[in-house]
Amino acid sequence: MPGFFQDKIVIVTGGTDGIGKALVNALMQKGAKVATCGRNLDKLYHLQMEFPGKTLHTQVADVSRLEDCEKLIQSTVQTFGGIDMIINNAGVSMRALVEDLDLSVIEKVMNINFYGSVYCTKLALPYIKERKGTIVGVSSIAGYRGLPGRSGYSASKFALQGWLEALRTELLDSGVNVMWVCPGFTSSNIRNAALNKTGDQQGESPMDEGAMMTASECADHILHAMERRKRTLVLTFTGKRTIFMNKFFPSLTDKMVRNFFFKDGKLVK
């Protein structure tokens, strides 16, 4: 008996690294027809070579650019004939105190994390409505609780979740499911690629990546939640605890979060 994702047409933005690549791998194994994008042509080429055939479509695209999002959506429809689902995964993090950072860093993070999801979802919406499909936004615990050193990242995820919640409410009677996912701390490339105070890539992770959930585990949880048409998905005990504490004990959570990210008054994580 065919599985839920068999022959479904699924767009995964940012599919060349981390959770995005794990999603592409898992979806391909489940028999889906997958379209993905990234800014690096070489990475897209190598991904395409992993799945020879006609069920993986790749497109060079920077989701912060509307015209690139249009190319992704149009080329997917031309290749596969429609769209069942979109997973807005492409994103970038940052690590710098507000008093130190160049304001262009926040603008860049917002353009990729928020507007990239808005552009792709808006353009794909008519096709997804036609098939009563699914829209997913990969958010973060930072979408529930502002994190020090990640002000722009937190802002982008708060905005994304608010926008998706509004969209979900608009589409309640359409048969389309809208879901946002908060992976918590997951082992991926996002911290290495995070922007520093001047907008350059950080190039290293301040976290212990080995102690985190793997990207493939995260992808499996996301796909299972999509199959169940869930509203939200929060992963990891730390993530669930942070959201709970922030809701009922916000002042205490301020101090706990401060102690986690700072040592001797300096940002260490």
N, C-alpha and C positions, 0 to 999 in steps of 0.2 A: 504494500500500500504506500503510495507516494507521501512524503512528508510535507509539512506545512509550507516549507520554502521551495519545494520542487517547482521549477519553471517560473517562480516569481521573479519579477524584474526589480532589483534593489540597487539604489544608488548609495554608495558609501563615500562621503567626502573625506579627503585626507587618508587615503588607503595605503600609503607606502610605508608607514611606520606604526609601531605601537598598537594601540587598540584598533585603529582603523585597518591595519594589515591583518590583524587577528580576525576581525570581522569578515574581511574579504575571504580569507582562507576557510573559515568555518562555513560561510554561505556557499562557496564553491563546492565544498564537500557535501553540502545538503542539496545540491542540484539547482541552486538559484542561478539566474542570469544576472551578473553583477557589473555595474558601471562604477568606476572610481576615478578620482582625480588627485593630482598633486602638482607641486611646482617644479619638481625635479624629474626631467625627462629620463635620465638614466635609471632612477629607481622605478619609474613606471615601466620601462622596457624590461628590467629584470623581473618585475612582478608578472608581466605579460608572458615571459618565458616560462614561468612556473606553471602556467595554466594555458598551454597551447590549445587552440580551438576557437570556437566562436561564442563562448558563453562568458568571456570577460572582456569588457570594453574599457579602455583607459583614455583619459583626456588630460593634457597639460592644462592646469587651471589654478589661478589664485582666487580663492573664493571671496576675497575682499573686493574684487573687481566684478561689477555687474555683467559686463560683456563676457567675461570668462565663465560665469555661472550660466549665462544664456547658451554658450557653446556646449557646456556639459549636458544641460537638459536636452537641448535640441539634438545633439549627437546620440544621446541615449535613446531617445524616441525613434530616431532614424535607424539605429542599429537593432533595437529590440521590439519596437512597435508600441511602446507605452511605458508606464512606470507604476509599479505596485506600492513601493515603499521607498522612503529616503531616510538615511541615518546621517544626520548632520554631526559629523565627528571632527572635522578639521578644526584645529584650534592651536593657540599659542599661549604660553604662560609668560610670567614676568617675575622678576625678583629685585625689588628696589624700594626704599622708603620714599614716601611722597615728597618729602623735603629735598631729596636728592635727584629725583628722576626728571628727565626731559619730558614735557607734556606730550610730545609726539609718540612716546611709548604707549600711553593710555589710548591714544587715538588709533594706533596700529592694532592693539589688542582688541579694541571694540570693533574695528572694521572686520577683522578675521572671525572672531568668536561670535559676535552678535549679527552684524550685517551680512556676513557670509551665510549664516543659517537662514536669515530672513530672505535674502535673494534666492537661494536655491529652493527653499520651501515654497515661496510665492510662485516661482516659475513652474515648479513641478505639481502644484496643487490641482490644476484642472485634470491632469492625468490620474492622480491619486484618488480624487473624488470619483472619477469615472469607475474606478475599480474597487472603491470602498476600502482603500488600503491603509497604510500606517505611516505616520510622521514621527521621527524620533530626534530628540536633541540630546547630545552627550554633554551634560552639564558637569557639576562638581559640588562637593560640600561647600565650596566657596560661593555657590549660588544660594545657600541658606545662611551662611555665616561669613562675614567679611574677615579675610585673613591678612595679617600684617605682612608688608612686603609684597603683597599681591593685590593691591588696591584696584588696579585696572582690570585684572583677571576676575576679581570678585564682582566688580561692577558689570562686566560683560556677561557673567553667568547669572547674576540677579536679573539682568535685562532679558536674557534668553528665556529663563523660566517664566517670567511674567508674560512675555510675548506668547510663549507656547501655551500657557494657561488660558490666556484670552482666546487664542486660536482654537484650543480644544473646546471651549465653551461655545464658540461660534459654530463649530462643526458637530455638535452633539447629535443632531438629527440626520447627519449626512452618511453615517456608516463608516466614517474615517476615524481611526484612533490616533490620538496625539499623546506622546509619552516623553518624559524627560528622565534621564539616567544620571545618577551621581555615583561614579565609581569609587570615590574615596582615593586614598593613596594607592596607585597601581603602578607596577613596574613598566615604564614606557619611556619614550624618548622626550616627553614633553618638558621635563625639568632640564635636561641637557640643552634643549633648544630654546629654553626660556630666555626672554630678553632682559638684559641688564639695564641700568639707569640711563644709558645712552642709546638703547635700542639694538645693541649687538647681542649675538647669542652668548649665553652664559658659558656653555661648553662643558659643564660638569654639574653633577647633581649633589646638592647638600644633604640629601636623604639617603638612608640605607635601602637601596633598591631591592636587595636580596630578601628583605623581610616583608615585602609587599605582595599583594595578589598579582599574578601574572596577567599579561594582556590577553592570553588565550582563555584563561578562566573568566575574565571580565566579559569577553566576547560571548562566551557560552551563556552567561547569566543574562546578557542583554537580549540575545536571540530567544531564550526561553521566555523572557518577559514579553517580548513582541508577540510570540505565539499565543500567549495568554491575554494579550491586549490589555496590559496593565496601564495604569495612569502614571505611576512613578516607580522608580527602582533606586533604592539606596543600598550600596554595597559596603561591606566591611563593618565590623563592630565599632571601630573608632568613628566612622562616619555617622552611624546611627546614634551613637552616644552623643556626639557633638551637636547634632540637630536637636535631640531631646533636651540636652542641657541648655542650649541656647534659647529654646522656647520657654522653659520653665524657670531657669536660673541664669538669666542673661549677664548679670553683673559678675557672678562667679565664673561664668564661661569666659568673660573678658580676661580675667586674671589667668585662667588655665591656658587659654590660647597664647597669651603674652608669654607665659613661662615656657611653653612648648617651643616657640619660635625665637625667643631671645635668651641670651646668656650674658650676664654682666652688662646689660644695657645695649648689647649689639645683636643685630639680626644674624642668626646662625643657621636657620633653616628656611 
